[in-house]
């Protein structure tokens, strides 16, 4: 099981913005966004790299168990 601090708050926010039903779809969304970034958006590019790297180490089951919205007040 992935701990609550596996993803940083910024990484969790990025994941929540590009979240899809499956890990592969989410990874594709983040990759597509990353391709559209300019050189001035290096920080966001690197953040996306970190998220993609961490996602790649998760199984689909672990991905499905992520609770990305506990940080956001409803």
N, C-alpha and C positions, 0 to 999 in steps of 0.2 A: 504494500500500500504506500502510496506517495504521501509524504508528510505535508502539512499545511504550508510549510516554508520552502517547499521545493521550488516554487515559482515566486519571484519577487512580486511586490504590489504592481509595479509597472508591467511586468511580464503577464500577470493575471489580467490586467486591464486590456493589454493588446490581445490576449487570447479571447477575452470576452467579446471584443469588437469583431473578431474574425471567426468566431466559433460556428461550427457546422455540426451536423449529426455524427460525423465520424472523424477520427484522427486524420485520415488521409485528406478529407475535404478541407479540414481546418488548416493543415499544412499547405495545401494548394492555395487557399485564400491568402495566407501570410506570404507565401512565395510570390504570388501575383502582385500583391501590394508592394513588396520589396523591389520588384522589377520596375515599378513606376516611380521610385524615389529618385530625387536628384542628389548630386554630390553634397549639397548643403544639408541634406537630411541624414548625415552619417550616423548620428546617435540613434535614430529610429531604425536605420538599417542594421546596426549592431545589436540593438534590442531584439529585432526580429530574428537575427542569427542565433542569439542565445535561446530564444523560445523554440525555434526549429530544432536546435540541437537537443534541448531537453525533451521535446515531443518525440524525437526519434528514439529515445531510450524507453519510452512508455509502450506498454502493450495497449491494444484497443480496449481491453477491460479496464485497465488503469485509467485510460483517458476518459472512459465513460463514468468513472467514479469521481472525477474532479468536480469540486464545488467552487466554481469561479465567481459566483455571485454573492458569497457571504460578505465580501468587502463593501458591497454597494447597499446603501440604505434603501429600503423599499417604501 
